[in-house]
Amino acid sequence: MPKFYLKLYIGILIALIGIVIIATINREYAFSWKKITILGMIASFNKGISGGGYGPVVVGGQLVSGVNEKNV
């Protein structure tokens, strides 16, 4: 995969995670195994494609999936 597209993918992914976190900052969510499973698939795909960037994907997803901020 060309470096340009890899950097574009990572940039878009991180920007989307930031937007989702900001949009849902004052909301409470119930814990959901379904959301955590989807998060795991997205994070593992990201890890396989780029070899890094696993942390921001997981942190953002856990916040939206209902995991307490201190536990994230």
PyMOL Python script that loads the backbone (N, CA, C, O; Angstrom):
from pymol import cmd

cmd.read_pdbstr("""\
ATOM      1  N   MET A   1       0.845  -1.166   0.000  1.00  0.00           N
ATOM      2  CA  MET A   1       0.000   0.000   0.000  1.00  0.00           C
ATOM      3  C   MET A   1       0.900   1.241   0.000  1.00  0.00           C
ATOM      4  O   MET A   1       1.823   1.315   0.811  1.00  0.00           O
ATOM      5  N   PRO A   2       0.663   2.205  -0.873  1.00  0.00           N
ATOM      6  CA  PRO A   2       1.485   3.420  -0.906  1.00  0.00           C
ATOM      7  C   PRO A   2       1.377   4.215   0.397  1.00  0.00           C
ATOM      8  O   PRO A   2       0.324   4.250   1.033  1.00  0.00           O
ATOM      9  N   LYS A   3       2.471   4.843   0.774  1.00  0.00           N
ATOM     10  CA  LYS A   3       2.519   5.601   2.024  1.00  0.00           C
ATOM     11  C   LYS A   3       1.473   6.707   2.063  1.00  0.00           C
ATOM     12  O   LYS A   3       0.910   6.989   3.121  1.00  0.00           O
ATOM     13  N   PHE A   4       1.208   7.335   0.927  1.00  0.00           N
ATOM     14  CA  PHE A   4       0.232   8.422   0.896  1.00  0.00           C
ATOM     15  C   PHE A   4      -1.134   7.949   1.371  1.00  0.00           C
ATOM     16  O   PHE A   4      -1.764   8.608   2.197  1.00  0.00           O
ATOM     17  N   TYR A   5      -1.597   6.814   0.857  1.00  0.00           N
ATOM     18  CA  TYR A   5      -2.912   6.300   1.221  1.00  0.00           C
ATOM     19  C   TYR A   5      -2.949   5.808   2.667  1.00  0.00           C
ATOM     20  O   TYR A   5      -3.968   5.932   3.347  1.00  0.00           O
ATOM     21  N   LEU A   6      -1.843   5.254   3.125  1.00  0.00           N
ATOM     22  CA  LEU A   6      -1.759   4.807   4.511  1.00  0.00           C
ATOM     23  C   LEU A   6      -1.858   6.003   5.456  1.00  0.00           C
ATOM     24  O   LEU A   6      -2.600   5.957   6.438  1.00  0.00           O
ATOM     25  N   LYS A   7      -1.120   7.064   5.168  1.00  0.00           N
ATOM     26  CA  LYS A   7      -1.193   8.270   6.001  1.00  0.00           C
ATOM     27  C   LYS A   7      -2.572   8.911   5.921  1.00  0.00           C
ATOM     28  O   LYS A   7      -3.077   9.410   6.927  1.00  0.00           O
ATOM     29  N   LEU A   8      -3.180   8.908   4.761  1.00  0.00           N
ATOM     30  CA  LEU A   8      -4.524   9.452   4.598  1.00  0.00           C
ATOM     31  C   LEU A   8      -5.530   8.646   5.423  1.00  0.00           C
ATOM     32  O   LEU A   8      -6.381   9.225   6.098  1.00  0.00           O
ATOM     33  N   TYR A   9      -5.438   7.329   5.372  1.00  0.00           N
ATOM     34  CA  TYR A   9      -6.325   6.454   6.141  1.00  0.00           C
ATOM     35  C   TYR A   9      -6.192   6.720   7.634  1.00  0.00           C
ATOM     36  O   TYR A   9      -7.195   6.878   8.329  1.00  0.00           O
ATOM     37  N   ILE A  10      -4.960   6.771   8.130  1.00  0.00           N
ATOM     38  CA  ILE A  10      -4.731   6.998   9.556  1.00  0.00           C
ATOM     39  C   ILE A  10      -5.230   8.381   9.966  1.00  0.00           C
ATOM     40  O   ILE A  10      -5.847   8.525  11.022  1.00  0.00           O
ATOM     41  N   GLY A  11      -4.975   9.387   9.154  1.00  0.00           N
ATOM     42  CA  GLY A  11      -5.435  10.740   9.464  1.00  0.00           C
ATOM     43  C   GLY A  11      -6.947  10.835   9.530  1.00  0.00           C
ATOM     44  O   GLY A  11      -7.491  11.463  10.438  1.00  0.00           O
ATOM     45  N   ILE A  12      -7.622  10.225   8.585  1.00  0.00           N
ATOM     46  CA  ILE A  12      -9.091  10.245   8.577  1.00  0.00           C
ATOM     47  C   ILE A  12      -9.639   9.482   9.775  1.00  0.00           C
ATOM     48  O   ILE A  12     -10.586   9.937  10.416  1.00  0.00           O
ATOM     49  N   LEU A  13      -9.059   8.335  10.083  1.00  0.00           N
ATOM     50  CA  LEU A  13      -9.517   7.529  11.207  1.00  0.00           C
ATOM     51  C   LEU A  13      -9.375   8.280  12.523  1.00  0.00           C
ATOM     52  O   LEU A  13     -10.311   8.299  13.322  1.00  0.00           O
ATOM     53  N   ILE A  14      -8.237   8.891  12.760  1.00  0.00           N
ATOM     54  CA  ILE A  14      -8.006   9.628  14.000  1.00  0.00           C
ATOM     55  C   ILE A  14      -8.921  10.852  14.074  1.00  0.00           C
ATOM     56  O   ILE A  14      -9.439  11.168  15.144  1.00  0.00           O
ATOM     57  N   ALA A  15      -9.123  11.541  12.953  1.00  0.00           N
ATOM     58  CA  ALA A  15     -10.025  12.700  12.938  1.00  0.00           C
ATOM     59  C   ALA A  15     -11.460  12.270  13.260  1.00  0.00           C
ATOM     60  O   ALA A  15     -12.153  12.951  14.017  1.00  0.00           O
ATOM     61  N   LEU A  16     -11.907  11.151  12.694  1.00  0.00           N
ATOM     62  CA  LEU A  16     -13.255  10.659  12.983  1.00  0.00           C
ATOM     63  C   LEU A  16     -13.414  10.268  14.451  1.00  0.00           C
ATOM     64  O   LEU A  16     -14.453  10.536  15.055  1.00  0.00           O
ATOM     65  N   ILE A  17     -12.412   9.648  15.016  1.00  0.00           N
ATOM     66  CA  ILE A  17     -12.471   9.280  16.427  1.00  0.00           C
ATOM     67  C   ILE A  17     -12.562  10.532  17.295  1.00  0.00           C
ATOM     68  O   ILE A  17     -13.333  10.573  18.254  1.00  0.00           O
ATOM     69  N   GLY A  18     -11.777  11.547  16.959  1.00  0.00           N
ATOM     70  CA  GLY A  18     -11.835  12.805  17.701  1.00  0.00           C
ATOM     71  C   GLY A  18     -13.201  13.461  17.613  1.00  0.00           C
ATOM     72  O   GLY A  18     -13.712  13.969  18.612  1.00  0.00           O
ATOM     73  N   ILE A  19     -13.793  13.457  16.433  1.00  0.00           N
ATOM     74  CA  ILE A  19     -15.124  14.038  16.250  1.00  0.00           C
ATOM     75  C   ILE A  19     -16.164  13.273  17.062  1.00  0.00           C
ATOM     76  O   ILE A  19     -17.029  13.884  17.690  1.00  0.00           O
ATOM     77  N   VAL A  20     -16.088  11.960  17.057  1.00  0.00           N
ATOM     78  CA  VAL A  20     -17.042  11.143  17.820  1.00  0.00           C
ATOM     79  C   VAL A  20     -16.889  11.405  19.318  1.00  0.00           C
ATOM     80  O   VAL A  20     -17.891  11.518  20.024  1.00  0.00           O
ATOM     81  N   ILE A  21     -15.673  11.502  19.808  1.00  0.00           N
ATOM     82  CA  ILE A  21     -15.448  11.760  21.231  1.00  0.00           C
ATOM     83  C   ILE A  21     -16.003  13.125  21.613  1.00  0.00           C
ATOM     84  O   ILE A  21     -16.674  13.253  22.637  1.00  0.00           O
ATOM     85  N   ILE A  22     -15.736  14.139  20.809  1.00  0.00           N
ATOM     86  CA  ILE A  22     -16.238  15.481  21.104  1.00  0.00           C
ATOM     87  C   ILE A  22     -17.763  15.524  21.036  1.00  0.00           C
ATOM     88  O   ILE A  22     -18.399  16.179  21.862  1.00  0.00           O
ATOM     89  N   ALA A  23     -18.349  14.840  20.073  1.00  0.00           N
ATOM     90  CA  ALA A  23     -19.806  14.851  19.915  1.00  0.00           C
ATOM     91  C   ALA A  23     -20.522  14.103  21.039  1.00  0.00           C
ATOM     92  O   ALA A  23     -21.688  14.383  21.319  1.00  0.00           O
ATOM     93  N   THR A  24     -19.849  13.165  21.680  1.00  0.00           N
ATOM     94  CA  THR A  24     -20.496  12.349  22.708  1.00  0.00           C
ATOM     95  C   THR A  24     -19.911  12.579  24.091  1.00  0.00           C
ATOM     96  O   THR A  24     -20.028  11.712  24.956  1.00  0.00           O
ATOM     97  N   ILE A  25     -19.292  13.714  24.317  1.00  0.00           N
ATOM     98  CA  ILE A  25     -18.540  13.948  25.551  1.00  0.00           C
ATOM     99  C   ILE A  25     -19.403  13.965  26.812  1.00  0.00           C
ATOM    100  O   ILE A  25     -18.929  13.536  27.864  1.00  0.00           O
ATOM    101  N   ASN A  26     -20.616  14.428  26.756  1.00  0.00           N
ATOM    102  CA  ASN A  26     -21.453  14.526  27.952  1.00  0.00           C
ATOM    103  C   ASN A  26     -22.560  13.486  28.006  1.00  0.00           C
ATOM    104  O   ASN A  26     -23.548  13.670  28.716  1.00  0.00           O
ATOM    105  N   ARG A  27     -22.410  12.423  27.283  1.00  0.00           N
ATOM    106  CA  ARG A  27     -23.427  11.375  27.252  1.00  0.00           C
ATOM    107  C   ARG A  27     -22.951  10.148  28.021  1.00  0.00           C
ATOM    108  O   ARG A  27     -21.755   9.866  28.093  1.00  0.00           O
ATOM    109  N   GLU A  28     -23.889   9.440  28.580  1.00  0.00           N
ATOM    110  CA  GLU A  28     -23.606   8.190  29.280  1.00  0.00           C
ATOM    111  C   GLU A  28     -24.074   7.032  28.405  1.00  0.00           C
ATOM    112  O   GLU A  28     -25.167   7.081  27.840  1.00  0.00           O
ATOM    113  N   TYR A  29     -23.273   6.020  28.295  1.00  0.00           N
ATOM    114  CA  TYR A  29     -23.615   4.848  27.506  1.00  0.00           C
ATOM    115  C   TYR A  29     -23.536   3.602  28.373  1.00  0.00           C
ATOM    116  O   TYR A  29     -22.679   3.493  29.251  1.00  0.00           O
ATOM    117  N   ALA A  30     -24.422   2.684  28.122  1.00  0.00           N
ATOM    118  CA  ALA A  30     -24.367   1.392  28.800  1.00  0.00           C
ATOM    119  C   ALA A  30     -23.295   0.543  28.116  1.00  0.00           C
ATOM    120  O   ALA A  30     -23.098   0.637  26.905  1.00  0.00           O
ATOM    121  N   PHE A  31     -22.614  -0.278  28.895  1.00  0.00           N
ATOM    122  CA  PHE A  31     -21.581  -1.138  28.340  1.00  0.00           C
ATOM    123  C   PHE A  31     -22.202  -2.111  27.353  1.00  0.00           C
ATOM    124  O   PHE A  31     -23.278  -2.654  27.599  1.00  0.00           O
ATOM    125  N   SER A  32     -21.521  -2.330  26.236  1.00  0.00           N
ATOM    126  CA  SER A  32     -22.041  -3.210  25.203  1.00  0.00           C
ATOM    127  C   SER A  32     -20.923  -4.083  24.648  1.00  0.00           C
ATOM    128  O   SER A  32     -19.918  -3.574  24.151  1.00  0.00           O
ATOM    129  N   TRP A  33     -21.100  -5.399  24.735  1.00  0.00           N
ATOM    130  CA  TRP A  33     -20.118  -6.317  24.167  1.00  0.00           C
ATOM    131  C   TRP A  33     -20.079  -6.206  22.651  1.00  0.00           C
ATOM    132  O   TRP A  33     -19.028  -6.391  22.038  1.00  0.00           O
ATOM    133  N   LYS A  34     -21.222  -5.906  22.045  1.00  0.00           N
ATOM    134  CA  LYS A  34     -21.285  -5.761  20.594  1.00  0.00           C
ATOM    135  C   LYS A  34     -20.383  -4.613  20.139  1.00  0.00           C
ATOM    136  O   LYS A  34     -19.630  -4.754  19.176  1.00  0.00           O
ATOM    137  N   LYS A  35     -20.464  -3.479  20.834  1.00  0.00           N
ATOM    138  CA  LYS A  35     -19.623  -2.330  20.474  1.00  0.00           C
ATOM    139  C   LYS A  35     -18.143  -2.638  20.691  1.00  0.00           C
ATOM    140  O   LYS A  35     -17.300  -2.248  19.883  1.00  0.00           O
ATOM    141  N   ILE A  36     -17.829  -3.336  21.779  1.00  0.00           N
ATOM    142  CA  ILE A  36     -16.434  -3.687  22.054  1.00  0.00           C
ATOM    143  C   ILE A  36     -15.908  -4.647  20.987  1.00  0.00           C
ATOM    144  O   ILE A  36     -14.747  -4.544  20.589  1.00  0.00           O
ATOM    145  N   THR A  37     -16.736  -5.571  20.522  1.00  0.00           N
ATOM    146  CA  THR A  37     -16.324  -6.510  19.475  1.00  0.00           C
ATOM    147  C   THR A  37     -16.038  -5.774  18.166  1.00  0.00           C
ATOM    148  O   THR A  37     -15.031  -6.036  17.508  1.00  0.00           O
ATOM    149  N   ILE A  38     -16.925  -4.856  17.793  1.00  0.00           N
ATOM    150  CA  ILE A  38     -16.712  -4.060  16.581  1.00  0.00           C
ATOM    151  C   ILE A  38     -15.454  -3.214  16.723  1.00  0.00           C
ATOM    152  O   ILE A  38     -14.670  -3.093  15.782  1.00  0.00           O
ATOM    153  N   LEU A  39     -15.268  -2.634  17.894  1.00  0.00           N
ATOM    154  CA  LEU A  39     -14.057  -1.853  18.169  1.00  0.00           C
ATOM    155  C   LEU A  39     -12.809  -2.711  18.010  1.00  0.00           C
ATOM    156  O   LEU A  39     -11.824  -2.263  17.423  1.00  0.00           O
ATOM    157  N   GLY A  40     -12.837  -3.920  18.516  1.00  0.00           N
ATOM    158  CA  GLY A  40     -11.696  -4.821  18.395  1.00  0.00           C
ATOM    159  C   GLY A  40     -11.372  -5.158  16.953  1.00  0.00           C
ATOM    160  O   GLY A  40     -10.202  -5.250  16.581  1.00  0.00           O
ATOM    161  N   MET A  41     -12.396  -5.342  16.142  1.00  0.00           N
ATOM    162  CA  MET A  41     -12.165  -5.647  14.723  1.00  0.00           C
ATOM    163  C   MET A  41     -11.560  -4.440  13.996  1.00  0.00           C
ATOM    164  O   MET A  41     -10.641  -4.594  13.192  1.00  0.00           O
ATOM    165  N   ILE A  42     -12.072  -3.250  14.279  1.00  0.00           N
ATOM    166  CA  ILE A  42     -11.525  -2.045  13.654  1.00  0.00           C
ATOM    167  C   ILE A  42     -10.081  -1.823  14.098  1.00  0.00           C
ATOM    168  O   ILE A  42      -9.215  -1.517  13.278  1.00  0.00           O
ATOM    169  N   ALA A  43      -9.827  -1.979  15.398  1.00  0.00           N
ATOM    170  CA  ALA A  43      -8.478  -1.774  15.919  1.00  0.00           C
ATOM    171  C   ALA A  43      -7.497  -2.799  15.366  1.00  0.00           C
ATOM    172  O   ALA A  43      -6.361  -2.450  15.042  1.00  0.00           O
ATOM    173  N   SER A  44      -7.915  -4.053  15.253  1.00  0.00           N
ATOM    174  CA  SER A  44      -7.000  -5.069  14.727  1.00  0.00           C
ATOM    175  C   SER A  44      -6.750  -4.867  13.233  1.00  0.00           C
ATOM    176  O   SER A  44      -5.646  -5.121  12.752  1.00  0.00           O
ATOM    177  N   PHE A  45      -7.767  -4.411  12.495  1.00  0.00           N
ATOM    178  CA  PHE A  45      -7.563  -4.084  11.083  1.00  0.00           C
ATOM    179  C   PHE A  45      -6.556  -2.944  10.956  1.00  0.00           C
ATOM    180  O   PHE A  45      -5.653  -2.996  10.122  1.00  0.00           O
ATOM    181  N   ASN A  46      -6.717  -1.915  11.787  1.00  0.00           N
ATOM    182  CA  ASN A  46      -5.793  -0.788  11.776  1.00  0.00           C
ATOM    183  C   ASN A  46      -4.377  -1.244  12.120  1.00  0.00           C
ATOM    184  O   ASN A  46      -3.418  -0.804  11.488  1.00  0.00           O
ATOM    185  N   LYS A  47      -4.238  -2.103  13.094  1.00  0.00           N
ATOM    186  CA  LYS A  47      -2.928  -2.619  13.489  1.00  0.00           C
ATOM    187  C   LYS A  47      -2.315  -3.431  12.353  1.00  0.00           C
ATOM    188  O   LYS A  47      -1.114  -3.333  12.102  1.00  0.00           O
ATOM    189  N   GLY A  48      -3.118  -4.222  11.670  1.00  0.00           N
ATOM    190  CA  GLY A  48      -2.609  -5.035  10.558  1.00  0.00           C
ATOM    191  C   GLY A  48      -2.190  -4.198   9.367  1.00  0.00           C
ATOM    192  O   GLY A  48      -1.191  -4.508   8.718  1.00  0.00           O
ATOM    193  N   ILE A  49      -2.930  -3.148   9.067  1.00  0.00           N
ATOM    194  CA  ILE A  49      -2.621  -2.292   7.923  1.00  0.00           C
ATOM    195  C   ILE A  49      -1.398  -1.429   8.181  1.00  0.00           C
ATOM    196  O   ILE A  49      -0.488  -1.365   7.355  1.00  0.00           O
ATOM    197  N   SER A  50      -1.380  -0.761   9.340  1.00  0.00           N
ATOM    198  CA  SER A  50      -0.346   0.246   9.574  1.00  0.00           C
ATOM    199  C   SER A  50       0.751  -0.204  10.526  1.00  0.00           C
ATOM    200  O   SER A  50       1.825   0.397  10.542  1.00  0.00           O
ATOM    201  N   GLY A  51       0.514  -1.231  11.310  1.00  0.00           N
ATOM    202  CA  GLY A  51       1.510  -1.672  12.272  1.00  0.00           C
ATOM    203  C   GLY A  51       1.534  -0.823  13.528  1.00  0.00           C
ATOM    204  O   GLY A  51       2.388  -1.035  14.389  1.00  0.00           O
ATOM    205  N   GLY A  52       0.636   0.119  13.659  1.00  0.00           N
ATOM    206  CA  GLY A  52       0.589   0.992  14.838  1.00  0.00           C
ATOM    207  C   GLY A  52      -0.720   1.730  14.905  1.00  0.00           C
ATOM    208  O   GLY A  52      -1.645   1.449  14.143  1.00  0.00           O
ATOM    209  N   GLY A  53      -0.798   2.674  15.818  1.00  0.00           N
ATOM    210  CA  GLY A  53      -2.005   3.468  15.936  1.00  0.00           C
ATOM    211  C   GLY A  53      -3.139   2.757  16.630  1.00  0.00           C
ATOM    212  O   GLY A  53      -4.301   3.136  16.485  1.00  0.00           O
ATOM    213  N   TYR A  54      -2.810   1.723  17.387  1.00  0.00           N
ATOM    214  CA  TYR A  54      -3.821   0.918  18.060  1.00  0.00           C
ATOM    215  C   TYR A  54      -4.437   1.674  19.226  1.00  0.00           C
ATOM    216  O   TYR A  54      -5.640   1.560  19.463  1.00  0.00           O
ATOM    217  N   GLY A  55      -3.642   2.442  19.958  1.00  0.00           N
ATOM    218  CA  GLY A  55      -4.083   3.137  21.165  1.00  0.00           C
ATOM    219  C   GLY A  55      -5.223   4.114  20.961  1.00  0.00           C
ATOM    220  O   GLY A  55      -6.243   3.992  21.638  1.00  0.00           O
ATOM    221  N   PRO A  56      -5.098   5.080  20.058  1.00  0.00           N
ATOM    222  CA  PRO A  56      -6.182   6.050  19.887  1.00  0.00           C
ATOM    223  C   PRO A  56      -7.501   5.413  19.454  1.00  0.00           C
ATOM    224  O   PRO A  56      -8.571   5.876  19.848  1.00  0.00           O
ATOM    225  N   VAL A  57      -7.430   4.376  18.662  1.00  0.00           N
ATOM    226  CA  VAL A  57      -8.654   3.702  18.208  1.00  0.00           C
ATOM    227  C   VAL A  57      -9.350   3.049  19.391  1.00  0.00           C
ATOM    228  O   VAL A  57     -10.565   3.173  19.539  1.00  0.00           O
ATOM    229  N   VAL A  58      -8.606   2.367  20.222  1.00  0.00           N
ATOM    230  CA  VAL A  58      -9.187   1.648  21.345  1.00  0.00           C
ATOM    231  C   VAL A  58      -9.708   2.614  22.404  1.00  0.00           C
ATOM    232  O   VAL A  58     -10.804   2.412  22.926  1.00  0.00           O
ATOM    233  N   VAL A  59      -8.958   3.644  22.728  1.00  0.00           N
ATOM    234  CA  VAL A  59      -9.393   4.603  23.743  1.00  0.00           C
ATOM    235  C   VAL A  59     -10.692   5.287  23.321  1.00  0.00           C
ATOM    236  O   VAL A  59     -11.638   5.355  24.105  1.00  0.00           O
ATOM    237  N   GLY A  60     -10.742   5.785  22.106  1.00  0.00           N
ATOM    238  CA  GLY A  60     -11.953   6.434  21.621  1.00  0.00           C
ATOM    239  C   GLY A  60     -13.141   5.496  21.589  1.00  0.00           C
ATOM    240  O   GLY A  60     -14.249   5.878  21.966  1.00  0.00           O
ATOM    241  N   GLY A  61     -12.921   4.290  21.146  1.00  0.00           N
ATOM    242  CA  GLY A  61     -13.999   3.316  21.069  1.00  0.00           C
ATOM    243  C   GLY A  61     -14.505   2.881  22.429  1.00  0.00           C
ATOM    244  O   GLY A  61     -15.707   2.689  22.611  1.00  0.00           O
ATOM    245  N   GLN A  62     -13.601   2.724  23.386  1.00  0.00           N
ATOM    246  CA  GLN A  62     -14.026   2.338  24.727  1.00  0.00           C
ATOM    247  C   GLN A  62     -14.863   3.433  25.376  1.00  0.00           C
ATOM    248  O   GLN A  62     -15.824   3.139  26.087  1.00  0.00           O
ATOM    249  N   LEU A  63     -14.514   4.674  25.140  1.00  0.00           N
ATOM    250  CA  LEU A  63     -15.314   5.773  25.693  1.00  0.00           C
ATOM    251  C   LEU A  63     -16.733   5.742  25.155  1.00  0.00           C
ATOM    252  O   LEU A  63     -17.688   5.936  25.907  1.00  0.00           O
ATOM    253  N   VAL A  64     -16.876   5.500  23.863  1.00  0.00           N
ATOM    254  CA  VAL A  64     -18.199   5.463  23.236  1.00  0.00           C
ATOM    255  C   VAL A  64     -18.932   4.158  23.571  1.00  0.00           C
ATOM    256  O   VAL A  64     -20.160   4.105  23.496  1.00  0.00           O
ATOM    257  N   SER A  65     -18.196   3.114  23.935  1.00  0.00           N
ATOM    258  CA  SER A  65     -18.817   1.827  24.246  1.00  0.00           C
ATOM    259  C   SER A  65     -19.319   1.732  25.680  1.00  0.00           C
ATOM    260  O   SER A  65     -19.920   0.725  26.056  1.00  0.00           O
ATOM    261  N   GLY A  66     -19.083   2.759  26.483  1.00  0.00           N
ATOM    262  CA  GLY A  66     -19.610   2.761  27.838  1.00  0.00           C
ATOM    263  C   GLY A  66     -18.622   2.411  28.922  1.00  0.00           C
ATOM    264  O   GLY A  66     -19.025   2.206  30.067  1.00  0.00           O
ATOM    265  N   VAL A  67     -17.344   2.333  28.608  1.00  0.00           N
ATOM    266  CA  VAL A  67     -16.329   2.049  29.623  1.00  0.00           C
ATOM    267  C   VAL A  67     -16.013   3.367  30.343  1.00  0.00           C
ATOM    268  O   VAL A  67     -15.894   4.416  29.709  1.00  0.00           O
ATOM    269  N   ASN A  68     -15.881   3.302  31.652  1.00  0.00           N
ATOM    270  CA  ASN A  68     -15.589   4.480  32.468  1.00  0.00           C
ATOM    271  C   ASN A  68     -14.277   5.122  32.038  1.00  0.00           C
ATOM    272  O   ASN A  68     -13.322   4.424  31.697  1.00  0.00           O
ATOM    273  N   GLU A  69     -14.231   6.460  32.054  1.00  0.00           N
ATOM    274  CA  GLU A  69     -13.041   7.190  31.590  1.00  0.00           C
ATOM    275  C   GLU A  69     -11.790   6.808  32.354  1.00  0.00           C
ATOM    276  O   GLU A  69     -10.715   6.713  31.762  1.00  0.00           O
ATOM    277  N   LYS A  70     -11.905   6.586  33.658  1.00  0.00           N
ATOM    278  CA  LYS A  70     -10.740   6.230  34.477  1.00  0.00           C
ATOM    279  C   LYS A  70     -10.221   4.840  34.139  1.00  0.00           C
ATOM    280  O   LYS A  70      -9.027   4.569  34.271  1.00  0.00           O
ATOM    281  N   ASN A  71     -11.111   3.963  33.708  1.00  0.00           N
ATOM    282  CA  ASN A  71     -10.705   2.603  33.354  1.00  0.00           C
ATOM    283  C   ASN A  71     -10.115   2.511  31.966  1.00  0.00           C
ATOM    284  O   ASN A  71      -9.356   1.589  31.668  1.00  0.00           O
ATOM    285  N   VAL A  72     -10.462   3.468  31.109  1.00  0.00           N
ATOM    286  CA  VAL A  72      -9.942   3.463  29.746  1.00  0.00           C
ATOM    287  C   VAL A  72      -8.457   3.719  29.805  1.00  0.00           C
ATOM    288  O   VAL A  72      -7.796   3.761  28.767  1.00  0.00           O
TER     289      VAL A  72
END
""", "prot")
cmd.dss("prot")
cmd.show_as("cartoon", "prot")
cmd.util.cbc("prot")
cmd.orient("prot")
